Amino acid sequence: MHILLAQFYSSQPTPDYDKVATELRGHGHTVWVGTPNAAGDVEWRDGDGIVATVAAGRSALPRPLARRLAKLSRFRRMRRFIAQASPDIVQVNAFDLFRFLPVLMPRRTRYLYDVRQINERHGTGALGRATAALQNKARVIYSRLIFDHTTFLHPAGAQQVLGEDWPRWATVVPMGVDPQFLAARRAAERPAGAPVSFIYIGRLTVRRRLERILEAAALVARQTDGFRVVFMGYDASEGRYAAAIQRLGLGDHVTIRPPIPYEQVPQAVLAHDVALAYVPELPADWMYHPTLKVLEYRALGLPIIATDFRPNREVIDDGENGLLITNTPESIAAAMLRYVCAPDFLAHSRAAAEARREGLTWDIVATRYLALYERLHSDTGNRTA
């Protein structure tokens, strides 16, 4: 089969589609992955290099009209490209106009709506709430009427979007982890009496509300010096978090480090004692499937402090391989202190996390997608409705 995996949402996406594509190519299929470059042009890669580029729409007109026309131009260019490529399957991590991609397209191609973030909207005020409700309801139209089928990463997301009858229109295909996370081993034993080291990996953006972790660290620092916190990721906060570290007097306890190549992540994480998997309550998307980082931490056998919501409860056995928290500095600090001030608990949690090392690898994930593609490809009837 000829398969297109389209991830138009970012020029720095998570590795999901590249990993799935590699496995599918191993099964003998032609797979192109579409990703925007820094200029916004979508580059389609087949594993060996760029096979095609779809230019971003541009306009000399004043903003915001120019942006709208550019979006429409890009959408039209992408439709022409797909029609000419005539693939068997197009899997789209869709947003904006791309949620209408299958409309009036050649019907030999089957379209899969891949919901990796459910885009749950929460408005303020009467008008904002009404608009958000309409946007949330529209997801049902995309899933049931426009695309041939829909995939989710977790049943919680499928149920939130489509209700209790979600299996009629959707399939859950969980995120995978790279085998290197299951195979990695610590380079050395933990030195006795060393500070307990916590690590947070991810893009440092204001909407993640990471000041809660910093405020928690300040509370911990009032009681002990025996800890360190490392943030690892691109700092998109314009220095806000670096300034907060200084303002809270955490310079000796908290550091921000730049992102590293994906292949180096397992060993870098295993140099620490506990992973921080806090996510804010808004955007609510993060509450409907476990993050890739949580799955990777479990595969590495690292204790995890994580926000308490349904998918995380399936990964973390509270009090064993990690601790579940509420999204307050006090709750985060209490969890951190339990690891810092109770060496026996840290040792117990490390052993429990090691015993619970598991993960769905990308070859298994790809096989599940492939079974779905084959079913859609063999279906010559009408689109699912």
Secondary structure, 3 states (H helix, E strand, C coil): CEEEEECCCCCCCCCHHHHHHHHHHHCCCEEEEEEECCCCCEEEECCCCEEEEECCCCCCCCCCHHHHHHHHHHHHHHHHHHHHHCCCEEEECCCHHHHHCCCCCCCCCEEEEEECCCCCCCCCHHHHHHHHHHHHHHHHHHHHHHCCEEEECCHHHHHHHHCCCHHHCEEECCCCECHHHHHCCCCCCCCCCCCEEEEEECCECHHHCCHHHHHHHHHHHCCCCCEEEEEECCECCCCHHHHHHHHCCCCCCEEEECCCCHHHHHHHHHCCCEEEECCCCCCHHHHHCCCHHHHHHHHHCCCEEEECCHHHHCCCCECCCEEEECCCHHHHHHHHHHHHHCHHHHHHHHHHHHHCCCCCEHHHHHHHHHHHHHHHHHCCCCCCC
